[in-house]
Amino acid sequence: MKSHLLKKTILFLLITVLLSSCSGSPEVIKAEGPPPSVIPLPQSVEWKDNMYLIPEVNHICYNNGGEKTAEWLQQLLKVANIESEINSGESCGNWNISIDSALQEELGEEGYTLEINDSGVTINSATEAGSFYAIQSLRQFFPAEIEQGNFVKDDVLLRQTFIQDKPEYSWRGTMVDVARSFFGIDYLKQHVDRMALYKLNRLHLHLTDDQGWRIEIKGKPLLTEIGSKGSVEGGRSGYLTQEEYKELQDYALERNIVIIPEVDMPGHIYSALLAYPELNCPGNSNIGPKGVTPPELYTGYEVGWSKFCLEKPEIYDFVSDVIRELSNITKGPWIHIGGDEIEDPRYEEFVVKADSIVQQHGKLTIGWQEITQAPVSPNAISQKWWAGHGESVVNVKEIQSFCSNFYLDHANVPGQENTLNWCKETGVSIEDVYSFSSNDPNVIGVEAPVWTEHVLSDEMLDDRFWPRTLAVAEVGWTLESKRDFKEFLVRVAGQGERLNNLGIHYFDTPNVQWNQRNIAERPESVFHEFMASKEKIK
């Protein structure tokens, strides 16, 4: 066996020497201008003085485990009008992908190294996720026009570099409130595409609230037949079918994004009370102050006025039926039970039972921070939205979503129309997001919600998320000691043309030196609707 390997190695070296002698030394092209504006900032990056000229013929080489990464890379090159072929092996091409579990101690689950030199591009990681993120960094080396497929350059040059990178937090998320105003699978897929580019990995869907119920539960058909019909005034109604929900999850998982469904309870529940009135107390005493009563839809903005009739034991049958069906169609490990903004003497009892039901159906519980006022299980996760709000009686892991740093429904700048300001009167600026800091050992990451009381269109949702989500991505990925806000703004400006080509209607943040704002008519990206498949390259 050793003799066979030695012969192969000698043959490979001879071929390499022959090719080099025929083609001559690689052309040395000096780098001009600043390096790529990579976001999030890698933990370690060394920029070289030269560029790598991508040749006409390209060979992508992968080892065991790197098949899907090879397909992502080939798709990137294809959109750039660069021909390539894929082969398995070790260092057998000018694009080399190596996945080695022995690197996990050094790079973790999501880390990678990316090297670009005169010979080509090499990616190393411990997992497929790590190599996927290397591709997302590499993607930002290409001109922004690649996102629209309008790539006509004859020569494609990549800045030479060596990057070693891994994330600060395992949880790097955004939340879309589809309950108050509905956003369907098309927009959510676009949002997933954008999240993946910037290495975000958790998408929390707020699926139910007083205004609407947005997920099909086949055992409770009235939830969507009746409960999905509402929205805030001027918003959109609708719901995700189970097939759409599964499709969205598959799409997200291909991009290393886990979807977390939230069914908010025992409050914020009017859409379910409307569909199943037997969940109410006599005289609808659980709905108050009575802005509306069944069978009226609720189109307002007030919160904290509806709840299950917690005196009725049959509400737990309803909760169990919903959680069981939702768990069966959810591919990630978590179910979010909400649990915020409610006062009731039976609240703690409800939360403990709801947590138990989630676990009975094979999932882990997440809830807003109020749930930790009850003795929930130690493997539950608390999502903190307000510093110091209520005392916790359990020690659990935390997602930090403090409204003063991460509530992106608040204004980009003071006075912005159709935004909220209850948490911070001046709004939540991109600097407010970037200034987040925590030394709490229980924190597993960050998540930025957009509540949609005043967000009624795709363009408005883009405006709330972007460019502040770039700051969310960097806070979640990059060590605080390596972050510098002024330098970050330079890189945000460098991302402007890419945001244009992605078709994102981003807010024109005044302290960013944007280039021309020329937003593409169609939301698009290099990998939109792309799904890698190992079968294609076998």
C-alpha positions in Angstrom: 0.0 0.0 0.0 2.8 2.4 0.9 4.6 1.6 -2.4 1.4 2.3 -4.3 0.9 5.7 -2.5 4.5 6.6 -3.2 4.1 5.9 -6.9 1.0 8.1 -7.0 2.8 10.9 -5.3 5.7 10.8 -7.6 3.4 10.7 -10.7 1.5 13.7 -9.4 4.7 15.7 -8.8 6.0 14.8 -12.3 2.8 16.0 -13.9 2.9 19.2 -11.8 6.5 19.9 -12.9 5.6 19.3 -16.6 2.6 21.5 -16.5 4.6 24.2 -14.8 7.4 24.0 -17.4 4.8 24.2 -20.2 2.9 27.1 -18.9 5.7 29.0 -17.2 5.6 30.7 -13.8 2.2 32.1 -12.8 1.8 35.8 -13.7 2.5 38.0 -10.7 -0.3 40.6 -10.4 0.1 43.2 -7.7 -2.9 44.1 -5.6 -4.4 47.5 -5.9 -6.8 49.2 -3.6 -8.3 48.0 -0.3 -8.9 44.3 0.5 -12.4 42.9 0.3 -14.9 44.2 2.8 -15.6 40.9 4.4 -18.5 40.8 7.0 -18.4 39.5 9.6 -14.7 40.3 10.3 -12.6 37.1 10.4 -10.9 36.3 13.7 -7.5 36.3 11.9 -6.8 37.6 8.4 -3.5 38.2 6.6 -3.8 40.1 3.3 -1.1 39.5 0.7 0.3 41.9 -1.9 -0.7 39.9 -4.9 -3.8 38.7 -6.7 -4.8 35.3 -8.0 -5.9 35.2 -11.6 -8.5 32.5 -12.0 -7.6 30.4 -15.1 -9.9 29.4 -17.9 -9.9 25.8 -16.8 -10.5 25.0 -13.1 -10.4 21.8 -11.1 -12.2 21.5 -7.8 -10.8 18.8 -5.6 -12.5 17.5 -2.4 -11.9 14.8 0.1 -14.5 12.7 1.9 -17.1 14.9 3.4 -16.5 17.8 1.0 -18.8 16.8 -1.8 -21.5 19.4 -1.0 -19.0 22.2 -0.5 -17.6 21.4 -3.9 -21.0 21.9 -5.4 -21.5 25.3 -3.7 -18.1 26.3 -5.0 -18.9 25.1 -8.5 -22.1 27.1 -8.5 -20.3 30.2 -7.4 -17.8 29.8 -10.3 -20.6 29.0 -12.7 -22.4 32.3 -11.9 -19.1 34.1 -12.6 -18.9 32.3 -16.0 -16.0 30.2 -14.9 -15.8 26.6 -16.0 -14.9 24.0 -13.5 -14.9 20.2 -13.0 -15.2 18.4 -9.7 -13.0 15.4 -8.6 -12.4 13.6 -5.4 -8.9 13.5 -4.0 -6.3 15.3 -1.9 -4.8 18.5 -3.3 -5.5 17.5 -6.9 -6.8 20.9 -8.2 -6.4 24.6 -8.1 -9.5 24.7 -5.8 -9.0 22.3 -2.9 -11.5 21.4 -0.1 -10.5 19.3 2.9 -12.8 18.4 5.7 -10.9 16.8 8.6 -12.6 16.2 12.0 -9.2 16.4 13.7 -9.4 20.2 13.1 -12.5 20.5 15.4 -10.4 21.4 18.5 -8.8 24.2 16.6 -11.6 25.5 14.4 -14.8 24.3 16.2 -18.0 23.2 14.5 -18.2 26.2 12.2 -14.6 27.4 11.7 -12.4 27.3 8.6 -9.2 28.3 7.0 -9.2 30.0 3.6 -5.9 30.4 1.7 -5.5 32.1 -1.7 -2.0 32.1 -3.2 -0.4 31.7 -6.6 -1.4 28.1 -6.8 -5.1 28.6 -6.2 -7.6 28.4 -3.3 -7.5 26.0 -0.3 -10.3 25.5 2.2 -9.9 23.5 5.4 -12.5 22.8 8.1 -13.6 20.2 10.6 -17.2 20.1 9.3 -19.3 20.8 6.2 -20.7 23.9 7.9 -17.2 25.3 8.3 -16.4 24.9 4.6 -19.7 26.4 3.7 -18.8 29.5 5.6 -15.5 29.6 3.9 -17.4 29.8 0.6 -19.4 32.7 1.9 -16.2 34.6 2.8 -14.8 33.7 -0.6 -18.0 35.0 -2.3 -17.3 38.4 -0.9 -14.0 38.5 -2.8 -15.9 38.5 -6.1 -17.3 41.6 -7.6 -20.9 42.4 -6.3 -22.4 42.0 -9.8 -22.1 38.3 -9.4 -25.2 38.3 -7.2 -27.4 39.2 -10.2 -25.5 37.0 -12.6 -24.5 40.1 -14.6 -20.9 39.1 -14.7 -19.1 39.9 -18.0 -15.4 40.3 -16.9 -12.9 38.3 -18.8 -10.4 38.1 -16.0 -11.4 37.4 -12.4 -8.9 38.3 -9.8 -9.0 37.3 -6.1 -7.0 39.0 -3.4 -4.4 36.6 -1.9 -4.9 36.0 1.8 -4.8 33.6 4.7 -7.8 33.5 6.9 -8.3 31.5 10.1 -11.8 32.0 11.4 -14.5 30.7 13.8 -17.5 32.2 15.5 -17.7 33.8 18.9 -21.3 32.5 19.5 -23.1 29.4 18.3 -26.4 31.2 18.1 -26.5 34.0 15.5 -30.1 34.8 14.6 -32.8 37.0 13.4 -36.6 36.8 14.1 -39.4 37.6 11.6 -42.8 38.3 13.1 -45.1 36.9 10.4 -48.1 37.0 12.8 -49.0 40.6 12.8 -48.3 41.0 9.1 -47.6 37.9 7.0 -44.5 37.3 5.0 -44.6 34.1 2.9 -42.1 31.6 1.7 -40.7 33.6 -1.2 -39.6 36.5 1.1 -38.4 34.1 3.8 -36.2 32.2 1.3 -34.6 35.5 0.2 -34.0 36.4 3.9 -32.4 33.0 4.4 -30.1 33.6 1.4 -29.0 36.9 2.9 -28.5 35.5 6.4 -26.3 32.7 5.0 -24.0 35.1 3.2 -23.2 36.8 6.5 -23.0 33.6 8.5 -26.2 33.9 10.5 -27.5 30.5 11.5 -30.9 30.8 13.3 -34.2 32.0 11.9 -36.9 32.4 14.6 -40.4 32.7 13.2 -43.0 34.3 15.4 -45.9 32.4 13.9 -48.9 33.3 16.1 -50.2 36.3 17.9 -53.5 38.2 18.5 -53.7 39.3 14.9 -53.1 36.0 13.1 -52.2 32.3 13.2 -49.6 31.5 10.4 -48.9 27.8 10.5 -51.1 25.0 9.4 -52.1 22.5 12.1 -54.1 19.8 10.4 -55.6 18.5 13.6 -56.9 22.0 14.3 -58.0 23.3 10.9 -59.9 26.4 12.1 -56.6 27.9 13.3 -55.8 28.7 9.7 -59.4 28.7 8.2 -60.4 31.4 10.7 -57.3 32.5 12.7 -55.1 33.3 9.7 -57.5 35.8 8.2 -56.4 38.8 10.3 -53.4 41.1 10.4 -52.6 44.6 11.7 -54.4 47.3 9.8 -52.9 47.6 6.3 -50.9 44.3 6.8 -51.1 41.0 5.0 -52.9 37.9 6.1 -52.1 34.3 5.2 -50.3 31.3 6.5 -47.6 28.7 5.7 -48.9 25.3 4.8 -47.0 22.4 6.3 -45.5 21.6 2.9 -44.2 25.2 2.6 -42.9 25.1 6.2 -41.0 21.8 5.4 -39.7 23.2 2.2 -38.4 26.4 3.9 -36.7 24.3 6.6 -34.9 22.1 3.9 -33.8 25.3 2.1 -32.5 26.8 5.3 -30.8 23.7 6.5 -28.9 23.5 3.2 -27.5 26.9 4.3 -26.8 25.8 7.9 -29.7 27.7 9.2 -32.1 26.2 11.7 -35.7 27.5 11.9 -37.2 27.9 15.3 -41.1 28.1 15.3 -42.8 30.1 18.0 -46.4 29.6 19.1 -46.9 32.3 21.7 -48.8 31.3 24.8 -50.6 31.5 27.1 -51.0 35.2 26.1 -50.9 36.8 22.7 -53.4 34.1 21.7 -56.5 35.8 20.4 -56.3 34.3 16.9 -56.6 30.8 18.5 -59.4 32.0 20.8 -61.2 33.3 17.8 -60.9 29.9 16.0 -61.7 27.8 19.1 -64.0 29.8 21.5 -64.1 26.9 23.9 -60.6 28.0 25.0 -62.2 31.1 26.5 -63.6 31.6 30.0 -67.3 32.2 30.5 -68.2 35.7 29.3 -64.8 35.9 27.6 -63.3 37.2 30.9 -59.9 36.1 29.7 -60.1 38.7 26.9 -59.6 42.2 28.3 -59.7 45.0 28.0 -62.1 43.9 25.3 -60.9 45.7 22.3 -62.6 43.0 20.3 -64.6 39.9 21.0 -65.2 36.8 18.9 -66.0 36.6 16.0 -64.3 39.9 15.2 -60.7 39.9 13.9 -58.2 42.0 15.7 -56.3 44.6 13.6 -54.8 46.8 16.4 -51.4 47.1 18.0 -52.0 46.7 21.7 -50.5 43.6 23.5 -51.1 41.7 26.7 -54.9 41.7 26.6 -55.7 38.0 25.7 -54.9 34.7 27.3 -56.1 31.1 27.5 -58.6 30.4 30.2 -56.0 28.9 32.5 -58.7 27.5 34.8 -59.7 25.0 32.1 -57.7 21.8 32.1 -58.7 21.2 28.5 -56.4 24.0 27.3 -53.6 21.5 27.8 -55.1 19.1 25.4 -55.1 21.9 22.8 -51.5 22.8 23.6 -50.4 19.2 23.4 -52.1 18.7 20.1 -50.5 21.8 18.6 -47.0 21.1 20.0 -47.1 17.4 18.9 -48.0 18.3 15.3 -45.6 21.2 15.1 -42.8 19.0 16.6 -43.5 16.3 14.0 -42.9 18.8 11.1 -40.0 20.7 12.7 -36.6 19.5 11.8 -34.6 21.6 14.4 -34.4 20.6 18.0 -36.3 23.6 19.4 -39.9 24.8 19.9 -40.5 28.4 21.2 -43.5 28.8 23.5 -43.4 32.6 23.9 -44.6 33.2 27.4 -44.2 36.9 27.5 -46.4 39.8 28.7 -49.0 38.1 30.8 -50.1 38.3 34.4 -52.1 35.4 35.8 -51.9 33.4 39.1 -51.7 30.2 37.1 -48.9 31.5 34.8 -46.1 29.5 36.4 -48.1 26.3 36.4 -48.9 26.8 32.7 -45.2 27.4 31.7 -44.0 24.3 33.6 -46.7 22.1 31.9 -46.0 23.6 28.5 -42.3 23.0 28.9 -43.0 19.4 29.8 -45.3 18.9 26.8 -42.5 20.2 24.5 -40.1 17.7 26.0 -42.6 14.9 25.7 -42.7 15.5 22.0 -38.9 15.3 21.7 -38.0 19.0 21.5 -36.3 21.5 23.7 -38.1 24.6 25.0 -37.2 28.2 24.3 -39.3 31.0 25.8 -39.0 34.7 26.4 -37.3 35.5 29.6 -40.5 35.5 31.7 -40.6 31.7 31.6 -37.6 31.6 33.9 -39.9 32.9 36.7 -41.2 29.3 36.7 -39.1 26.2 37.5 -38.6 25.1 33.9 -36.2 22.3 33.0 -32.5 23.1 33.0 -32.2 22.5 29.3 -34.7 25.2 28.4 -33.4 28.4 26.8 -34.3 31.9 27.9 -34.5 34.7 25.3 -33.9 37.9 27.1 -35.4 41.0 25.7 -35.3 43.4 28.7 -32.4 43.7 31.1 -33.4 43.0 34.7 -37.0 42.2 33.8 -38.2 39.7 36.4 -36.2 37.4 38.6 -35.2 34.0 37.3 -35.6 31.0 39.5 -33.5 28.7 37.2 -30.1 28.8 35.8 -30.4 28.2 32.0 -28.7 29.2 28.8 -29.6 32.5 27.3 -30.1 34.2 23.9 -29.7 37.9 24.3 -32.2 40.0 22.3 -32.1 43.1 24.4 -34.5 45.6 22.9 -32.0 48.5 23.2 -29.5 46.6 21.1 -31.5 44.3 18.8 -35.1 45.3 18.3 -34.9 46.3 14.7 -38.5 47.3 14.5 -37.3 50.4 16.3 -36.1 53.4 14.2 -32.8 53.3 12.3 -32.5 57.0 13.2 -34.6 59.2 15.5 -38.0 60.0 14.2 -38.1 57.4 11.4 -41.7 56.9 10.3 -43.6 53.6 11.0 -41.2 52.5 13.7 -41.6 51.8 17.4 -39.7 53.6 20.1 -41.1 52.2 23.4 -37.8 50.7 24.4 -35.5 53.4 23.1 -37.0 56.8 22.2 -34.2 57.6 19.7 -34.4 54.2 18.0 -31.8 51.4 17.7 -29.0 52.7 15.5 -26.4 50.5 13.8 -24.0 51.6 16.5 -26.4 50.5 19.2 -26.4 47.1 17.7 -22.6 47.0 17.3 -22.0 48.2 20.8 -23.5 45.0 22.3 -21.3 43.5 25.0 -21.7 40.5 27.3 -19.5 38.6 29.7 -22.3 36.3 30.9 -21.2 32.7 30.6 -24.8 31.5 30.1 -25.1 33.5 26.8 -25.0 31.2 23.7 -25.6 34.1 21.3 -27.7 36.9 19.9 -30.9 37.4 18.0 -32.4 40.4 16.3 -36.2 40.5 16.1 -38.4 42.6 13.8 -41.9 43.0 15.1 -44.2 43.9 12.2 -47.0 46.1 13.7 -45.8 48.8 11.3 -44.0 46.7 8.7 -46.4 46.1 5.9 -44.3 45.3 2.8 -41.2 43.5 1.8 -39.4 46.8 1.2 -40.3 48.0 4.8 -39.0 44.7 6.2 -35.7 45.1 4.3 -35.4 48.6 5.6 -35.7 47.4 9.2 -33.2 44.5 8.8 -30.5 46.1 6.7 -27.8 47.3 7.1 -28.2 46.7 10.9 -28.2 43.0 10.4 -24.6 43.3 9.2 -23.9 44.5 12.7 -25.8 41.6 14.2 -23.8 39.2 12.1 -20.5 40.7 13.3 -21.5 40.9 16.9 -22.4 37.2 16.8 -19.3 36.0 14.9 -16.4 38.3 15.8 -14.6 38.6 19.1 -15.5 41.9 20.8 -11.8 42.6 21.2 -11.4 42.6 17.4 -14.3 44.9 16.7 -13.9 48.5 15.8 -17.0 50.5 14.8 -15.4 53.1 12.6 -13.6 50.4 10.6 -16.8 48.4 10.5 -18.6 51.3 8.8 -16.0 51.3 6.1 -16.7 47.7 5.4 -20.4 48.3 5.5 -19.9 50.9 2.8 -17.9 48.3 0.9 -21.0 46.0 1.1 -23.3 48.6 -0.4 -22.9 47.5 -4.0 -23.6 43.9 -3.0 -26.7 45.0 -1.1 -27.8 46.8 -4.3 -27.3 43.7 -6.3 -29.1 41.5 -3.8 -32.1 43.7 -4.3 -32.3 44.7 -0.6 -34.1 48.0 0.1 -31.7 48.9 2.9 -32.0 52.0 5.0 -29.7 54.8 3.8 -27.7 55.0 7.1 -26.3 58.6 7.1 -23.0 57.8 8.8 -22.0 55.3 6.1 -20.1 56.5 3.0 -22.3 54.6 0.5 -21.5 54.5 -3.2 -24.4 55.0 -5.6 -27.7 53.5 -4.3 -28.9 51.5 -7.3 -31.1 48.7 -6.0 -31.7 45.8 -8.4 -35.4 45.3 -9.4 -35.4 41.6 -8.6 -34.2 40.2 -5.3 -31.5 37.7 -6.2 -28.3 36.1 -5.1 -25.6 33.7 -6.3 -27.3 30.8 -4.5 -31.0 31.6 -4.7 -33.0 28.4 -5.0 -29.7 26.4 -5.3 -29.7 23.1 -3.5 -26.5 21.0 -3.4 -26.9 17.3 -3.9 -24.2 14.6 -3.3 -25.9 12.4 -5.9 -25.1 14.9 -8.7 -21.3 14.3 -8.4 -21.1 10.6 -7.7 
